[in-house]
């Protein structure tokens, strides 16, 4: 092993260990791990706000690009870290309130998609020292990254199978502390990350990884004709049934998810079949045409998906999850319309490269906009929900003020605006156990005898309403004059309980 390879392996192991420790600590701190509550340990609040995108993505990009060891690789990692830190800083600003730990899952999924789709461009740039390289190099670099992650997942499955077996054996012989240590996230996550990093490093040096990738693509390609038959049969049956068929689809409550999966499956299999667009995998013209039929179905999936989402939004308004679903629907819709358009224009598969590059860049720009004030899901959701309240689409007593307060800075600003617009006179003032409860349509304030505000609960359920409540942060019910007032999920903790 030469000096460069030795330094590379050392850096890989160190980054995997650091990443695993940080992710393990984050998992323990944000999941309410039993050991912490038993030891009465309160994790620092800043742990929940660690930049997960940086911690998760930068090491993976390094592992996948480690064969391009040198200054250009470090420049890529530095630039990527800078961009991710800017997006993370904006997200911290948009939440603003550090009393509750927000979920970073949506941002992590969205940004991960953009990074893994765009990183092959920079890998090709580092390898060729130029921005002028054919689409085939980008495509096969992307496939190689995916196959490296695929083989790492197989290694992890085997590793965890052995680890679970070892844990059971130690438990049988009475060493119960060993499984507790092994399966603690602070230990298990670093071990997992090190195995992933090392397996990728070994696979990169193995000459058979590219052959394995091409074999898997060839197998996937022959699934496309069968998938095309199933997709076409599904659409025919759906449209043949008319309104009843569509109603049956909407009644599942999973119409958008189903349409997105169909689009994703078609796009993935199409790329496996036609690769870089130089030639088709299918030798028979009829099979090739049948495979292209599935591409013509993509715009129909997009229309059904967006229409399904529009029904939910018109009923219940925008939420951060629905904005995320719209992002996926719009991105896959642009891809599907472009694929179908090239088939109709008889440019398929020669245009597959230009279409993929344009769609990837569009997705990257959309991700950046969604992590800025322009298309921030928090801002869009807050403004849409408040607009529904102001236009009378939802009654004040049915409005979820608690959800609005959970939408970070934008939600709280809109909540303050609603408070100013509402009548200055409160809905009711109730004295109970020496405390004063001031009820308004958007909140209930708990005040002491000297009118000091002890706490505020944004949003509550009226006692005569029969609401289904999702209890995560347990807040007490308030019994006042025989009536029960129940705070909503995501309300702020009060400083002193009235009971």
Phi, psi and omega per residue, in radians:
X1 nan 2.184 -3.141
X2 -1.375 3.057 -3.040
X3 -1.153 -0.663 -3.125
X4 -1.120 -0.795 3.126
X5 -1.116 -0.672 3.139
X6 -1.124 -0.772 3.105
X7 -1.114 -0.644 -3.134
X8 -1.137 -0.794 3.141
X9 -1.140 -0.653 3.118
X10 -1.111 -0.764 3.128
X11 -1.132 -0.666 3.130
X12 -1.090 -0.819 -3.112
X13 -1.162 -0.717 -3.129
X14 -1.125 -0.799 3.139
X15 -1.129 -0.660 3.117
X16 -1.149 -0.708 3.138
X17 -1.138 -0.808 3.136
X18 -1.106 -0.761 3.118
X19 -1.073 -0.780 -3.121
X20 -1.104 -0.715 3.140
X21 -1.128 -0.790 -3.128
X22 -1.125 -0.775 3.129
X23 -1.176 -0.632 3.105
X24 -1.135 -0.768 3.091
X25 -1.100 -0.720 3.111
X26 -1.078 -0.769 -3.138
X27 -1.086 -0.728 3.141
X28 -1.166 -0.738 -3.041
X29 -1.247 -0.592 -3.034
X30 -1.697 -0.122 -3.098
X31 -1.831 0.067 -3.134
X32 1.110 0.840 -3.083
X33 -1.004 2.311 -3.040
X34 -0.949 -0.622 -3.085
X35 -1.073 -0.591 -3.119
X36 -1.192 -0.761 -3.128
X37 -1.190 -0.597 3.122
X38 -1.188 -0.652 3.128
X39 -1.512 -0.029 -3.129
X40 1.018 0.743 3.113
X41 -1.709 2.215 3.097
X42 -1.825 1.907 -3.116
X43 -1.103 2.528 3.079
X44 -1.014 2.520 -3.077
X45 -1.126 -0.525 -3.052
X46 -1.165 -0.332 -3.127
X47 -1.089 -0.649 3.131
X48 -1.210 -0.248 -3.122
X49 -1.891 0.289 3.087
X50 -1.060 2.537 -3.133
X51 -1.258 1.527 -3.071
X52 -1.065 -0.619 -3.128
X53 -1.082 -0.705 3.115
X54 -1.205 -0.838 -3.092
X55 -1.102 -0.654 -3.068
X56 -1.475 -0.791 -2.942
X57 -1.469 -0.747 -3.043
X58 -1.042 -0.819 3.080
X59 -1.056 -0.682 3.133
X60 -1.110 -0.742 3.105
X61 -1.089 -0.686 3.097
X62 -1.097 -0.799 -3.123
X63 -1.105 -0.729 -3.108
X64 -1.255 -0.396 -3.081
X65 -1.924 0.207 -2.987
X66 -1.131 -0.380 3.133
X67 -1.197 -0.316 3.097
X68 -1.644 0.817 -3.042
X69 -1.051 2.255 3.100
X70 2.667 -2.996 -3.057
X71 -1.091 -0.673 -3.106
X72 -1.124 -0.628 3.098
X73 -1.140 -0.761 3.140
X74 -1.160 -0.606 3.060
X75 -1.105 -0.717 3.105
X76 -1.077 -0.824 -3.115
X77 -1.150 -0.651 3.111
X78 -1.149 -0.773 3.116
X79 -1.110 -0.747 3.124
X80 -1.099 -0.752 3.126
X81 -1.076 -0.731 3.126
X82 -1.078 -0.783 3.140
X83 -1.108 -0.790 -3.116
X84 -1.144 -0.616 3.107
X85 -1.187 -0.625 3.089
X86 -1.128 -0.780 3.119
X87 -1.119 -0.677 3.119
X88 -1.168 -0.702 3.127
X89 -1.100 -0.700 3.097
X90 -1.122 -0.695 -3.138
X91 -1.115 -0.693 3.068
X92 -1.059 -0.749 3.131
X93 -1.107 -0.710 -3.087
X94 -1.187 -0.545 3.061
X95 -1.323 -0.842 3.032
X96 1.236 -0.814 -3.074
X97 -1.574 2.055 -3.099
X98 -1.727 0.263 3.116
X99 -1.332 -0.491 3.133
X100 -2.141 2.530 -3.115
X101 -1.499 2.004 -3.141
X102 -1.387 2.781 3.079
X103 -1.499 2.338 3.107
X104 -1.790 0.176 -3.024
X105 -1.066 -0.791 -3.092
X106 -1.094 -0.810 3.115
X107 -1.087 -0.717 -3.112
X108 -1.112 -0.772 3.135
X109 -1.124 -0.818 -3.084
X110 -1.125 -0.816 -3.115
X111 -1.231 -0.626 3.104
X112 -1.066 -0.730 3.101
X113 -1.019 -0.821 -3.108
X114 -1.143 -0.730 -3.101
X115 -1.151 -0.825 -3.076
X116 -1.232 -0.373 3.085
X117 -1.481 -0.466 -3.094
X118 -1.722 -0.365 -3.074
X119 -1.092 -0.519 3.078
X120 -1.031 -0.533 3.083
X121 -1.034 -0.790 -3.094
X122 -1.309 -0.556 3.066
X123 -1.127 -0.714 3.082
X124 -1.167 -0.637 3.095
X125 -1.083 -0.780 3.137
X126 -1.144 -0.692 -3.086
X127 -1.243 -0.658 -3.054
X128 -1.750 -0.148 -3.110
X129 1.033 0.467 -3.122
X130 -2.740 2.704 3.058
X131 -1.535 -0.018 -3.141
X132 -1.712 1.684 3.100
X133 -2.523 2.602 -3.083
X134 -1.206 2.764 3.138
X135 -1.080 -0.542 -3.113
X136 -1.019 -0.626 3.124
X137 -1.174 -0.689 3.105
X138 -1.110 -0.801 -3.084
X139 -1.080 -0.832 -3.076
X140 -1.291 -0.433 3.023
X141 -1.197 -0.727 3.079
X142 -1.076 -0.798 3.122
X143 -1.072 -0.691 3.140
X144 -1.107 -0.736 3.097
X145 -1.038 -0.768 -3.130
X146 -1.144 -0.679 -3.134
X147 -1.230 -0.593 3.063
X148 -1.103 -0.730 3.094
X149 -1.197 -0.615 3.124
X150 -1.118 -0.820 3.138
X151 -1.188 -0.546 3.081
X152 -1.143 -0.634 3.113
X153 -1.146 -0.626 3.088
X154 -1.139 -0.766 3.122
X155 -1.073 -0.720 -3.139
X156 -1.134 -0.692 3.116
X157 -1.058 -0.765 3.109
X158 -1.148 -0.766 -3.118
X159 -1.050 -0.793 -3.124
X160 -1.232 -0.527 3.035
X161 -1.080 -0.766 3.101
X162 -1.176 -0.675 -3.107
X163 -1.171 -0.711 3.109
X164 -1.138 -0.708 3.103
X165 -1.077 -0.781 3.129
X166 -1.103 -0.692 3.114
X167 -1.081 -0.705 3.113
X168 -1.149 -0.684 3.136
X169 -1.137 -0.783 3.106
X170 -1.102 -0.623 3.134
X171 -1.171 -0.628 -3.133
X172 -1.148 -0.708 -3.088
X173 -1.460 0.086 3.037
X174 1.697 -0.040 3.116
X175 -1.530 1.243 -3.042
X176 -1.210 -0.382 -3.089
X177 -1.239 -0.469 -3.107
X178 -1.118 -0.871 3.081
X179 -1.061 -0.623 3.129
X180 -1.081 -0.677 3.128
X181 -1.265 -0.794 -3.075
X182 -1.099 -0.681 -3.048
X183 -1.656 0.053 2.996
X184 -1.218 2.321 -3.094
X185 -0.946 -0.574 -3.131
X186 -1.132 -0.453 3.082
X187 -1.718 -0.761 -3.038
X188 -1.182 -0.726 -3.091
X189 -1.168 -0.816 3.066
X190 -1.019 -0.718 3.097
X191 -1.045 -0.759 -3.136
X192 -1.101 -0.784 -3.119
X193 -1.126 -0.676 3.123
X194 -1.137 -0.734 3.122
X195 -1.100 -0.743 3.119
X196 -1.071 -0.838 -3.094
X197 -1.098 -0.770 -3.122
X198 -1.181 -0.711 3.139
X199 -1.109 -0.673 3.083
X200 -1.147 -0.735 -3.131
X201 -1.089 -0.724 3.134
X202 -1.212 -0.728 -3.115
X203 -1.137 -0.613 3.130
X204 -1.070 -0.654 -3.128
X205 -1.375 -0.209 -3.099
X206 -1.477 2.227 -3.088
X207 -1.218 -0.245 -3.068
X208 -1.503 -0.049 -3.062
X209 -1.138 -0.659 3.141
X210 -1.227 -0.651 3.105
X211 -1.140 -0.713 3.095
X212 -1.090 -0.716 3.133
X213 -1.087 -0.761 3.141
X214 -1.175 -0.590 3.102
X215 -1.150 -0.756 3.120
X216 -1.121 -0.675 3.098
X217 -1.097 -0.715 3.132
X218 -1.111 -0.665 3.115
X219 -1.180 -0.772 3.138
X220 -1.112 -0.609 -3.104
X221 -1.034 -0.657 -3.090
X222 -1.387 -0.045 2.987
X223 -1.429 -0.340 -3.068
X224 -1.098 -0.782 3.116
X225 -1.030 -0.746 3.117
X226 -1.156 -0.685 3.096
X227 -1.115 -0.634 3.121
X228 -1.120 -0.730 3.128
X229 -1.108 -0.783 -3.135
X230 -1.135 -0.730 -3.135
X231 -1.120 -0.764 -3.135
X232 -1.147 -0.727 3.115
X233 -1.108 -0.692 3.110
X234 -1.085 -0.812 -3.128
X235 -1.142 -0.692 3.127
X236 -1.089 -0.821 3.136
X237 -1.120 -0.673 -3.121
X238 -1.154 -0.839 -3.117
X239 -1.298 -0.531 3.126
X240 -1.144 -0.591 3.140
X241 -1.277 -0.193 3.107
X242 1.161 -2.561 -3.114
X243 -1.017 -0.595 -3.127
X244 -1.158 -0.668 3.111
X245 -1.153 -0.748 3.116
X246 -1.171 -0.687 3.107
X247 -1.093 -0.651 3.099
X248 -1.119 -0.646 3.101
X249 -1.173 -0.769 -3.131
X250 -1.153 -0.591 -3.065
X251 -1.177 -0.344 3.116
X252 -1.168 -0.432 -3.076
X253 1.299 0.032 -3.119
X254 -2.171 0.400 -3.064
X255 -1.073 -0.790 -3.121
X256 -1.096 -0.769 3.134
X257 -1.082 -0.742 -3.135
X258 -1.112 -0.769 -3.138
X259 -1.137 -0.683 3.114
X260 -1.125 -0.696 3.111
X261 -1.136 -0.700 3.100
X262 -1.099 -0.742 3.118
X263 -1.142 -0.794 -3.138
X264 -1.074 -0.769 3.121
X265 -1.069 -0.746 -3.131
X266 -1.133 -0.773 -3.108
X267 -1.146 -0.748 3.140
X268 -1.117 -0.827 -3.128
X269 -1.172 -0.582 3.104
X270 -1.121 -0.718 3.109
X271 -1.213 -0.566 3.069
X272 -1.198 -0.563 -3.095
X273 -1.365 -0.730 -3.032
X274 -1.866 -0.021 3.031
X275 0.840 -2.053 -3.107
X276 -1.599 0.146 3.091
X277 1.503 0.032 -3.123
X278 -1.251 -0.617 3.131
X279 -2.769 2.910 3.140
X280 -1.678 2.565 3.079
X281 -1.210 -0.496 -3.026
X282 -1.509 2.225 -3.132
X283 -1.462 -0.402 -3.112
X284 -1.656 2.290 -3.084
X285 -1.085 -0.684 -3.100
X286 -1.120 -0.691 3.124
X287 -1.197 -0.666 3.117
X288 -1.084 -0.744 3.119
X289 -1.157 -0.715 3.119
X290 -1.064 -0.697 3.121
X291 -1.129 -0.612 3.140
X292 -1.242 -0.377 3.104
X293 -1.064 -0.643 -3.136
X294 -1.097 -0.525 3.112
X295 -1.227 -0.570 3.112
X296 -1.238 -0.346 3.108
X297 -1.395 -0.299 -3.043
X298 -1.028 -0.783 3.111
X299 -1.068 -0.561 3.116
X300 -1.159 -0.746 3.072
X301 -1.014 -0.738 -3.103
X302 -1.100 -0.770 -3.141
X303 -1.085 -0.802 3.140
X304 -1.090 -0.724 -3.119
X305 -1.135 -0.859 -3.113
X306 -1.171 -0.634 3.105
X307 -1.148 -0.705 3.107
X308 -1.085 -0.752 3.105
X309 -1.132 -0.673 -3.127
X310 -1.121 -0.584 3.091
X311 -1.121 -0.780 3.135
X312 -1.149 -0.686 -3.110
X313 -1.197 -0.695 3.125
X314 -1.149 -0.514 3.131
X315 -1.410 -0.778 -2.973
X316 -2.135 -0.051 3.122
X317 1.459 3.089 -3.140
X318 -1.372 2.455 2.939
X319 -2.271 2.946 -3.136
X320 -1.078 -0.636 3.105
X321 -1.151 -0.665 3.139
X322 -1.264 -0.562 3.041
X323 -1.137 -0.711 3.082
X324 -1.089 -0.720 3.104
X325 -1.138 -0.663 3.081
X326 -1.102 -0.675 3.082
X327 -1.022 -0.813 3.129
X328 -1.153 -0.701 -3.112
X329 -1.160 -0.751 -3.133
X330 -1.181 -0.760 -3.139
X331 -1.084 -0.880 3.133
X332 -1.173 -0.549 3.112
X333 -1.145 -0.755 3.093
X334 -1.065 -0.753 3.115
X335 -1.066 -0.832 -3.084
X336 -1.142 -0.747 3.134
X337 -1.120 -0.690 3.117
X338 -1.139 -0.751 3.110
X339 -1.077 -0.841 -3.125
X340 -1.107 -0.663 3.136
X341 -1.115 -0.692 3.123
X342 -1.203 -0.571 3.072
X343 -1.153 -0.787 3.140
X344 -1.124 -0.631 -3.127
X345 -1.445 0.078 3.131
X346 1.053 0.575 3.081
X347 -1.864 0.117 -3.127
X348 -1.570 2.412 0.046
X349 -1.702 0.239 -3.076
X350 -1.072 -0.464 -3.078
X351 -1.610 0.073 -3.047
X352 -1.081 -0.623 3.139
X353 -1.143 -0.861 -3.130
X354 -1.106 -0.691 3.140
X355 -1.131 -0.802 -3.115
X356 -1.113 -0.747 -3.138
X357 -1.114 -0.787 3.140
X358 -1.095 -0.727 -3.121
X359 -1.209 -0.658 3.104
X360 -1.122 -0.777 3.113
X361 -1.119 -0.692 3.087
X362 -1.065 -0.762 3.135
X363 -1.116 -0.714 3.140
X364 -1.106 -0.739 3.114
X365 -1.123 -0.716 -3.138
X366 -1.114 -0.677 3.105
X367 -1.119 -0.742 3.108
X368 -1.086 -0.720 3.140
X369 -1.170 -0.578 3.132
X370 -1.326 -0.221 3.024
X371 -1.909 0.613 3.073
X372 -2.515 2.960 -3.141
X373 -1.080 -0.304 -3.048
X374 -1.111 -0.926 -3.089
X375 -2.221 0.572 -3.139
X376 -1.081 2.165 3.116
X377 -0.996 -0.591 3.117
X378 -1.121 -0.792 -3.133
X379 -1.176 -0.801 -3.121
X380 -1.073 -0.735 -3.122
X381 -1.167 -0.784 -3.111
X382 -1.095 -0.816 -3.098
X383 -1.182 -0.641 3.129
X384 -1.184 -0.753 -3.140
X385 -1.121 -0.745 3.130
X386 -1.181 -0.649 3.103
X387 -1.084 -0.683 3.105
X388 -1.123 -0.623 3.116
X389 -1.205 -0.767 -3.081
X390 -1.220 -0.561 -3.129
X391 -1.522 0.010 3.081
X392 1.467 0.159 3.096
X393 -1.195 -0.394 3.095
X394 -2.419 2.468 -3.110
X395 -1.376 2.601 3.141
X396 -0.971 -0.665 -3.118
X397 -1.257 -0.279 3.113
X398 -1.784 -0.066 -3.072
X399 -1.311 2.454 -3.100
X400 -1.584 1.456 3.127
X401 -1.150 -0.527 3.115
X402 -1.107 -0.723 3.108
X403 -1.140 -0.695 3.134
X404 -1.076 -0.674 3.132
X405 -1.206 -0.318 3.139
X406 -1.500 -0.061 -3.082
X407 -1.584 0.631 3.013
X408 1.130 -2.632 -3.080
X409 -1.051 -0.702 -3.106
X410 -1.164 -0.695 3.117
X411 -1.152 -0.767 -3.132
X412 -1.177 -0.640 3.090
X413 -1.105 -0.731 3.105
X414 -1.183 -0.587 3.102
X415 -1.144 -0.710 3.088
X416 -1.130 -0.679 3.114
X417 -1.112 -0.702 3.104
X418 -1.124 -0.690 -3.141
X419 -1.087 -0.708 -3.139
X420 -1.197 -0.567 -3.124
X421 -1.315 -0.489 -3.097
X422 -1.316 2.883 -3.127
X423 -1.053 2.479 3.134
X424 -1.150 -0.605 3.133
X425 -1.213 2.161 -3.129
X426 -1.186 2.825 3.139
X427 -1.162 -0.688 3.121
X428 -2.874 2.649 3.038
X429 -2.196 2.216 -3.068
X430 -2.256 2.295 3.048
X431 -1.665 2.353 -3.120
X432 -2.703 2.135 3.057
X433 0.960 0.718 3.109
X434 1.365 0.042 3.141
X435 -1.976 2.638 3.128
X436 -1.912 2.162 3.133
X437 -1.842 2.074 -3.132
X438 -1.898 1.920 -3.075
X439 -1.683 2.289 2.967
X440 -2.231 2.977 -3.132
X441 -1.070 -0.305 -3.059
X442 -1.989 -0.245 -3.046
X443 -2.815 2.972 2.971
X444 -2.305 2.182 3.119
X445 -1.741 2.403 3.091
X446 -1.859 2.098 -3.052
X447 -2.173 2.609 3.080
X448 -1.458 3.136 -3.110
X449 -1.090 -0.532 3.129
X450 -1.586 0.326 3.072
X451 1.188 0.384 3.022
X452 -1.394 2.252 -3.129
X453 -1.304 1.993 3.124
X454 -1.470 -0.490 -3.133
X455 3.134 2.895 -3.134
X456 -2.333 2.345 3.041
X457 -1.989 2.017 -3.140
X458 -1.502 1.979 3.108
X459 1.520 2.382 3.084
X460 -2.740 2.814 3.112
X461 -1.676 2.334 3.065
X462 -1.225 2.568 -3.037
X463 -1.101 -0.482 -3.091
X464 -1.446 -0.106 -3.135
X465 -1.583 2.450 3.099
X466 -1.844 1.519 -3.081
X467 -1.775 2.601 2.980
X468 -1.538 2.240 -3.015
X469 -2.012 2.328 3.037
X470 -1.720 1.822 -3.037
X471 -1.647 2.002 3.039
X472 -2.040 -0.952 3.028
X473 -1.655 1.851 -3.022
X474 -1.236 2.030 3.045
X475 -1.993 2.577 -3.079
X476 -1.283 2.641 2.952
X477 -1.349 2.676 -3.119
X478 -1.976 1.991 3.109
X479 -1.707 1.959 -3.096
X480 -2.257 2.030 -3.136
X481 0.948 0.714 3.071
X482 1.434 -0.014 3.132
X483 -1.867 2.472 -3.121
X484 -1.757 2.157 3.028
X485 -1.933 2.203 -3.028
X486 -2.016 2.016 3.124
X487 -1.141 2.633 -3.105
X488 -1.478 2.896 3.072
X489 -1.084 2.452 3.111
X490 1.359 0.260 3.045
X491 -1.298 2.774 3.092
X492 -1.273 2.488 3.056
X493 -1.172 2.387 3.052
X494 -1.463 2.806 -3.075
X495 -1.470 -0.445 -3.122
X496 -2.459 2.209 -3.126
X497 -1.322 2.410 3.119
X498 -1.327 -0.174 -3.078
X499 -1.688 nan nan
